[in-house]
């Protein structure tokens, strides 16, 4: 019988593990947090702010009334609270600093340094820091494209994010902090305000992982826990790759970008595929619905990247031919010296039969065992200065994009199978 993990957090609350509130004498819902008292405080301030959109206002108010801890609180953040706004290279994200107006949420605030004021002098920096502004905390803004006239459908990523944050506490996992939502006064697009991950994406740190192999057990255990939380919400990620895995440090890794998340039982019969080709499962390339098992396939490709130090299939064009090869069984070449149990698990993840792939919970148990074999404290190794720089094929692409060739892909595969069958028949006869 499986353990009912999802009820454990509520049990801790009902058992008064967090103590009683000195004001209302009810059970606290987390250390230093009383849901009953804080919801009343939030409700009193509802008439002090508005996003200008009823759907967004209602969503924010609902989360504030039901927040069991500060991580579950989101707020409307006026755009004029942001400083040193800079566009990052990846995925339309924007880095900025936010002032600490809401002391109630007890954020870690940083004293700004000389480098921050240098950035303020850059001509491409929007809303630069002023000399009298001394503290703030780093954030990332992610634009909801074409969202000036927002509706329920455009809040898909936002709502999935909220669901995952709420469930992560129940499932002993963690997630990137979501602070709230804002609106760019120039474009009128709404933006999600998120925690800044100072180490960037896993993809930009793959070579570090190659030379610090024990990292992978810790990183992948945390990622597997987050993926398990996602799947327990009956969601699939739909765009799982190393560019969407972000590092807070070399040990702490998080899943990001939930824009393509969808209910696991919401079959998509369209021939349209979206993602980064090396991570897309063969059955999805052939036009079958994206499933939890397809996320696991992508996880297996990331496992390989952490042993090689390079993105999968970086030296090949990401086109129809590569898709055909993947459907015919092409996988990255196993790196010499990789642990046997790691290789065995990785190959199960990218098995061509989705039903033979492990679940996210299976991954958690496997990485617990692997991690236990090594000391968590170890001397880190720097990437050698003479490490060769890889040359990407000019037709490789690691940005998520749309593919619409599943029909022609299937026609070619069916035709090639017919030819193979005819050739086999000739040999037998």
Residue, then its C-alpha position, 0 to 999 in steps of 0.5 A: x500500500x502506497x504512503x499517502x504523502x499528500x496528506x502529511x503536511x495537513x497532518x502536521x498542521x492538525x497535530x500542531x507541529x508548528x504550534x498555536x497562533x498567539x493571536x487567534x489560538x488556532x494551529x499555525x500552518x507553518x513556522x511563523x505563519x498563521x493562515x487564519x490571521x494572515x488571510x484577514x490581513x490580506x483581505x483588508x488590503x484588497x481595496x488598496x490595489x488592483x491589476x486592472x484585470x478582474x481575472x488576475x485580481x481574483x486569482x491573486x486574492x484567492x491565493x492570499x486567502x488560502x496561503x498556508x505559508x509565505x511561499x504560497x503567497x503571490x501579489x500584484x507588483x507595480x512595475x515601478x518597483x523594478x530597477x536595472x531591468x535587463x533582457x537575458x539571452x534565454x527564453x525572453x526572460x528579463x532580469x531585474x531588482x525589486x524593492x522590499x515594500x512588503x516586509x510582511x513576506x520576510x524576503x531575503x533582501x540584499x545590499x546592492x553593490x558597486x556592480x549593480x550601480x555600474x549596470x544602472x549606467x548601461x544605456x540598455x538598462x531600463x529603470x536604472x537604480x538611483x544612488x539613494x536606493x540601497x537594497x533590493x532582491x533579484x528577480x526574473x520577469x517572464x512575459x506572457x506573450x500577447x497578454x494585454x487582453x488577458x483571459x483564462x487561457x493565457x494564464x495557463x503557465x501562471x495557474x500551473x505554477x500555483x498548483x505546483x507550488x501548493x503541491x510541492x509542500x505536500x510532496x517534500x519537493x521544492x520549486x522556484x519561488x513565484x512572487x507575483x504578477x506585473x504589467x509592462x506599462x509600455x507593451x501592456x503585456x503581463x509578466x510573471x515575477x519569479x525568483x532569480x536563479x543565479x547559476x543559470x540553466x543546467x545546460x550552461x553548467x554541463x561541463x561543470x557536472x562532467x568534472x563533478x560527477x557526484x553533482x548529478x545524483x543530488x541534482x537529479x534527485x531534486x529534479x525527479x522530486x519536482x517532476x513527481x510533484x508535477x505528475x501528481x498534479x496530473x500535469x505533464x511538463x511538455x518541454x523538459x530539457x536542460x535549458x528549462x532546468x535552473x540552478x540556484x547553486x551547483x547542488x540545487x536544481x529546479x524545473x522551470x517554464x510551465x507554459x506547455x504544461x497540460x493535464x495528463x488526460x488532455x490528449x492532443x490529437x494535433x500533428x503539431x509538436x513543440x519542443x527541442x528535438x533531441x529531448x522529444x520522445x519518438x512516440x511524440x515525434x510520430x504524432x502520439x499524445x504527450x504523456x508522463x512517459x515522454x517527460x521521463x524520456x526527456x529526463x533520460x537525455x538530460x541524464x546523459x548530458x550530465x555525464x558528457x558535458x555537452x548537449x545531446x546531438x549538438x553536432x547534428x542538424x535538428x531536422x526530419x532526418x534526426x527525427x527518423x533516426x531517433x524513431x529508429x532507435x538512435x540515442x546518445x553514445x554512452x560515455x565511458x566510465x559512467x556507473x553501471x546502475x546509472x546507465x541502466x536507469x538512463x537506458x530505461x528512461x529512453x526505452x522506445x516503449x513508453x510503458x517500459x520507462x520508469x515513473x518519477x517516483x521510481x527515479x527518486x528511489x533510484x537516485x536515493x540509493x545512488x546518492x547514498x554511495x557517495x559523500x555529500x561533501x567533496x572537493x569540487x573540481x574546476x573545468x580545465x582551462x584547456x577543455x576544448x570548446x564544442x562546435x555546434x552544428x549550424x542547423x542544431x537548435x536548442x530553443x523550443x520551436x514548433x514541428x509539423x512533420x509527424x505525418x510525413x515522418x510516419x509515411x517514411x517510417x511505414x514505407x521503410x518498414x514495408x521495404x524491410x519486410x519485403x527484403x526479409x521475405x526475399x531472403x527467407x524465400 
